[in-house]
């Protein structure tokens, strides 16, 4: 399951994000979205967990909890729209 994580501290690293979610199971990837020009965090990211049950537990446990001094928002990611050009 792909998980959207918002309101991240701009200093949070992908390793920090991954460690928070690994408490609930296997994490296949963690990514923090960076501004293309400044390379600074945009304050949100994505975590991929292969086991949906573990992902749902992580979402329930981490949503509106503090990570690196900020209260984060955690929810299932919306599917990426298809580019039909």
Buried (B, 14 or more C-beta within 10 A) or exposed (E): BBBBBEEBBEEBBBEBBBEBBBEBBEBEEBBBEEEEEEEEBBBBBBBBBEBEEBBBBBBEEBBEEEBBEBEBBBEEEEEEEEEEE
